[in-house]
């Protein structure tokens, strides 16, 4: 098992290197220099403005979302509550163990997921119970995280296009399927607390039986 987890981490780190454009690292000046502080504040303001201005333009890349993802504390309790409120029905849960999740600072965390997916859709409802509870899926009894989900045929190209639009990558995830290591999805920071997840079609389509009406 230890050897498998190391291999997963190696795969996801390789993908991150492939997706990251050269020269993307920032080199801030000394915090003690007022001019440097002003420049950094201006950069942050410009980045926030660019993100707000460009995020509305991702529809030409992604189209309409295929699903709405919601981070929850207890997937069974969330399913019951949503069924009572809306009448939605659910597929059998999809547990995923030992998903390797790469964060921008280079840290790789091994997470376990228990996922509930609605029968109705698109857009489908996807409930993510994650252990341990970490961003961007982190939830509590009084808070849920949200993200729009898109199944895509080329995750590397799509993720790079989103970054070019000012939506930075938050995590990249790899999972083990039938002893094979595969990059499954990437989540990008959106605006107003709603992030964007792009999912490789080889991983995402079997979750909803098929993608006949989803892929371009």
Secondary structure, DSSP 8 states (H G I E B T S, - for coil): -HHHHHHHHHHHHHHHHHHS-TT-------TT-HHHHHHHHHHHHHHHHHHHHHHTTTHHHH-S-SEEEEEES-HHHHHHHHHHHH---B---EEEEEEEEEETTS-EEEEEEEEEEBSS-SSEEEEEEEES--TTT--BTTB-EEEEEEEES-HHHHHHHHHHTT--EEEEEEEEETTEEEEEEEEEEEETTEEEEEEEHHHHGGGGS--TTT--
